[in-house]
Amino acid sequence: MRSFWKGSIGFGLVSIPVKAYRATEEHGLGLHQVHAADGGRIRLRRFCELDDAEVPAAEVGRAADTGGGDVVLITDDDLATLPVPTLRTIAVHTFAPPSQIDSLYLSRNYYLEPDANGVRPYVLFAEALRRSGKVAVVKVAFRQRESMGVLRVRDGVLVLATMVWPAEVRTPDFPFLDEDVDVRLPELKAATELIDCLAGDFDPGEYRDAYREALDELIEAKAAGSEVIRPEVPMQPNGSGDLLTALEASLNALEPKGSGAVRRAKAAARRAAEAADRARKAARATRSRH
């Protein structure tokens, strides 16, 4: 694993230097968008609606809408001037029972590793936190954005779970909440008994991503059945013929130096262009057969 943040845990007058690592990783389906006609990748580009042109990454900035169509540009220097006291510190504010932390507030999890000179205070803090049966409510800033969070102990390692702010939790507004739904006692008793029958300990190892496994099998079956598309190698802007001309022109510029290597290079360039042309024709023929 590679750490992405380095700072310290501020616990009273104690400062515990730590590094943060992402504790989880999502395994995507491995699918991407293509042009269905030829299998070419679909690319997203930065496009300016005013200039009607693609914009280089170096010219992309950030702005805030002020209303009426006006925007205010915000630079990295502007953000650097904002007061973020938790930029390099996980500041402990209080210790609370885990039951008071609604899981709806939890966002992402991170492992915290102590620096070499912070192992002892790290282990001391982790053990004290474990014995307390509480979690530490903290504030921290990753990439200039401050968040709430909770610290807990898992297998001897401090785990930081960032949280959304209360204003970021949406209020459910569903019609059925205003209805007077009649729940009959026998039905409630039967549902409760069913829950008791299915009750058990949670073991993550008993669960698997059946959808991902089925998708992998589908991909393998299609590949085995030759249901594949081989996208052509993208041509140069002016085509392989112009590329060969440009290469030969470059080699001709070296001709006065009189070298057999120049002639061999010319022949190699011509063979490469011819091979690319054959590959394109073969790819077109393969698609036509399928």
C-alpha positions in Angstrom: 0.0 0.0 0.0 1.1 3.6 -0.6 0.2 6.3 1.9 -1.4 9.5 0.5 -1.4 11.7 3.6 1.1 12.3 6.4 0.3 14.2 9.6 -0.4 13.5 13.3 -3.2 12.7 15.8 -3.7 15.5 18.2 -4.7 14.0 21.5 -4.5 16.5 24.4 -0.9 17.6 24.6 0.2 14.4 22.8 1.0 14.4 19.1 1.2 11.0 17.4 2.8 11.1 13.9 0.9 8.9 11.4 0.5 8.1 7.7 -2.9 7.4 6.2 -3.7 4.6 3.7 -7.0 3.8 2.0 -8.4 0.8 3.8 -10.7 -0.4 1.0 -10.6 -0.6 -2.8 -13.6 -1.1 -5.1 -13.2 -3.8 -7.7 -14.8 -2.4 -10.9 -16.4 -4.6 -13.5 -13.5 -3.9 -15.9 -15.8 -2.7 -18.6 -15.3 0.5 -20.6 -17.2 2.4 -23.3 -16.4 1.6 -26.9 -17.7 2.4 -30.4 -19.9 -0.6 -31.0 -19.2 -0.5 -34.7 -15.5 -1.1 -34.5 -14.5 -1.5 -30.8 -12.6 1.9 -30.6 -12.4 3.4 -27.1 -14.7 6.3 -26.3 -12.6 9.1 -24.7 -13.9 11.9 -22.6 -12.4 15.3 -23.4 -12.3 18.7 -21.7 -14.4 20.9 -24.0 -15.0 24.6 -23.7 -18.6 25.5 -24.8 -17.5 29.2 -25.6 -14.5 28.4 -27.7 -16.1 25.3 -29.2 -12.7 23.6 -28.8 -10.9 21.1 -26.6 -9.0 22.6 -23.6 -5.6 21.4 -22.4 -5.5 20.2 -18.8 -3.1 23.1 -17.9 -5.8 25.6 -18.8 -8.6 24.0 -16.8 -9.5 26.0 -13.6 -12.2 26.0 -11.0 -14.9 28.6 -10.4 -18.0 29.2 -8.3 -21.3 30.4 -9.8 -22.5 33.7 -8.3 -25.8 33.9 -10.1 -26.8 35.7 -13.3 -24.3 33.7 -15.4 -21.2 35.2 -13.6 -18.5 33.0 -12.1 -15.6 33.7 -9.7 -12.4 31.9 -10.5 -10.8 30.1 -7.5 -7.1 29.3 -7.8 -4.9 26.9 -5.8 -3.3 30.0 -4.2 -6.7 31.2 -3.1 -7.4 27.9 -1.4 -4.0 27.9 0.3 -5.0 31.1 2.1 -8.1 29.6 3.7 -7.6 28.6 7.4 -7.6 24.8 7.7 -6.3 24.0 11.2 -6.7 20.2 10.6 -4.6 20.3 7.4 -1.9 18.1 9.0 -3.6 17.1 12.2 -6.3 14.6 13.1 -7.8 16.7 15.9 -9.6 14.7 18.6 -12.6 16.6 19.9 -14.5 14.1 22.1 -15.0 10.4 22.8 -18.5 9.0 22.2 -20.2 5.6 22.3 -20.2 3.9 18.9 -24.0 3.6 19.1 -24.3 7.4 18.8 -22.6 7.4 15.4 -25.2 6.9 12.7 -23.7 4.8 9.9 -25.4 7.2 7.4 -22.7 9.8 8.3 -19.8 7.4 7.5 -18.0 8.0 4.2 -14.5 6.3 3.7 -12.1 4.3 5.8 -8.4 4.7 6.2 -5.7 2.8 8.0 -3.3 4.9 10.1 0.3 3.7 10.5 2.6 5.3 13.1 5.9 6.7 12.1 9.0 5.0 13.5 9.2 7.5 16.4 5.5 7.4 17.1 4.9 3.7 17.7 4.8 3.8 21.5 2.2 6.6 21.8 0.3 5.1 18.9 0.0 1.7 20.6 -0.8 3.4 24.0 -3.6 5.5 22.5 -5.1 2.6 20.5 -5.2 0.3 23.6 -6.7 3.0 25.7 -9.3 3.7 23.0 -10.1 -0.1 22.8 -10.5 -0.4 26.5 -12.8 2.6 26.7 -15.3 1.0 24.4 -15.7 4.4 22.7 -14.7 6.0 19.4 -12.8 9.3 19.0 -14.7 12.0 17.2 -12.2 14.0 15.1 -11.8 16.6 12.4 -9.3 16.2 9.6 -8.6 17.7 6.2 -7.6 15.7 3.2 -6.8 17.6 0.0 -7.9 21.0 1.5 -11.4 19.7 2.4 -12.1 19.4 6.1 -14.3 16.6 7.3 -15.5 15.1 10.5 -14.5 11.6 11.3 -14.2 8.8 13.9 -11.2 6.8 15.1 -11.7 3.2 16.2 -9.4 0.2 16.7 -9.4 -2.8 14.4 -6.9 -5.6 15.0 -4.6 -3.2 16.8 -4.7 -0.7 14.0 -6.3 2.7 14.2 -8.9 3.2 11.5 -10.2 6.6 10.6 -13.7 6.8 9.0 -14.4 10.2 7.5 -17.9 11.5 7.8 -20.2 13.8 5.9 -21.4 17.0 7.5 -24.9 17.1 8.9 -26.0 19.5 6.2 -24.9 16.9 3.6 -27.4 14.3 4.8 -30.5 14.5 2.8 -33.9 14.3 4.5 -36.2 11.5 3.1 -39.5 13.0 1.8 -41.6 10.0 0.9 -45.5 10.1 0.7 -45.9 6.9 2.8 -44.4 8.6 5.8 -47.5 10.7 6.1 -49.8 7.8 5.8 -51.4 6.0 8.7 -50.4 2.4 7.9 -52.2 -0.3 9.8 -49.7 -2.9 11.0 -51.5 -5.8 12.6 -50.1 -7.6 15.6 -50.2 -11.2 14.2 -48.3 -9.9 11.1 -45.7 -8.1 13.2 -45.3 -11.2 15.4 -44.7 -13.4 12.3 -42.2 -11.0 10.8 -40.3 -10.8 14.2 -40.2 -14.6 14.4 -38.8 -14.8 10.8 -36.1 -12.4 11.8 -35.2 -14.4 14.8 -35.0 -17.6 12.7 -32.6 -15.9 10.3 -30.5 -14.3 13.0 -26.8 -15.1 13.1 -23.3 -13.7 13.3 -22.0 -11.8 10.4 -19.0 -13.4 8.6 -17.8 -11.4 5.6 -16.0 -14.5 4.3 -19.4 -16.2 3.6 -20.3 -13.6 1.0 -19.0 -13.3 -2.6 -19.6 -11.1 -5.6 -21.7 -13.5 -7.6 -22.5 -10.9 -10.3 -18.8 -10.2 -10.9 -18.1 -14.0 -11.1 -20.9 -14.4 -13.6 -19.6 -11.5 -15.7 -16.1 -13.0 -15.8 -17.6 -16.3 -17.0 -19.6 -14.5 -19.7 -16.5 -12.7 -20.9 -14.5 -15.9 -21.1 -17.3 -17.7 -22.9 -17.6 -14.9 -25.5 -13.9 -14.8 -26.0 -13.8 -18.6 -26.4 -16.5 -18.4 -29.0 -14.6 -15.8 -31.0 -17.1 -13.1 -30.2 -14.4 -10.5 -30.1 -13.5 -7.3 -32.0 -10.0 -6.3 -32.6 -9.9 -2.5 -33.0 -7.7 -1.3 -35.8 -4.5 0.5 -34.9 -5.4 4.2 -35.2 -4.0 5.8 -38.3 -1.7 8.8 -38.1 -3.5 12.1 -38.9 -2.3 12.1 -42.5 -2.4 8.3 -43.1 0.5 5.8 -43.3 1.5 6.9 -46.8 2.2 10.4 -45.6 4.0 9.0 -42.5 6.3 6.9 -44.8 6.9 10.0 -46.9 7.9 12.0 -43.8 10.2 9.2 -42.6 11.9 9.0 -46.0 12.3 12.7 -46.2 14.0 12.6 -42.8 16.3 9.8 -44.0 17.1 11.7 -47.3 18.3 14.6 -45.2 20.9 12.2 -43.8 21.9 10.7 -47.3 24.8 13.1 -47.9 26.6 11.5 -45.0 26.7 8.4 -47.2 25.8 5.5 -45.0 24.5 2.1 -45.8 22.6 2.4 -42.6 20.4 5.1 -44.2 19.4 2.8 -47.0 18.6 0.0 -44.6 16.6 2.3 -42.4 14.6 3.4 -45.5 13.8 -0.2 -46.3 12.8 -0.9 -42.7 10.4 2.1 -42.6 8.8 1.0 -45.9 8.3 -2.6 -44.5 6.8 -1.2 -41.3 4.3 0.9 -43.2 3.4 -2.1 -45.4 2.9 -4.3 -42.3 0.7 -1.8 -40.7 -1.4 -1.6 -43.8 -1.7 -5.4 -44.0 -2.8 -5.5 -40.3 -5.6 -3.0 -41.0 -6.8 -5.0 -43.9 -6.8 -8.2 -41.9 -8.7 -6.6 -39.0 -11.4 -5.4 -41.5 -11.7 -8.9 -42.9 -12.0 -10.4 -39.4 -14.9 -8.1 -38.6 -16.7 -8.8 -41.8 -16.6 -12.6 -41.1 -18.3 -12.0 -37.7 
